[in-house]
Amino acid sequence: MKDMIKEIVAVDKAARLEVEKAAERRDMLQKEIDEQTKSFEAKCAEEAKAKIEMAKQQLEKGLEENTKRINARMLEKREALNAEYEKNHADWENTILKNITG
């Protein structure tokens, strides 16, 4: 009977050691998973930041090009209006004066 109790205690002790080892492995694996998760999140954040910066630069470049085109068209229209005014302002003044004085 004593041998049987000693064997049960020995088996119990061995089982506890296995459980402790398994818990240590679990904790170690959890730490690895946490580290890999942090690393992956950091990598994703850096990639996203790079893509956002590239998109921002492209948008700014497009905006700058559009602004230049718009300014060029405005200058052309202003010059055309000034040319039209210089060409016709005397006639317009005379027409307005005739309409007022009858």
JOTAVEN-V535764 format. One record per pair of residues at least 12 apart in sequence whose ideal C-beta (glycine too) atoms are under 10 Angstrom apart, sorted by the first residue. I is the first residue (numbers start at 1). J is the second residue. Records with the same first field share a line. If there is no record, write none. Layout:
# JOTAVEN-V535764
I: J ; J
This chain:
# JOTAVEN-V535764
none
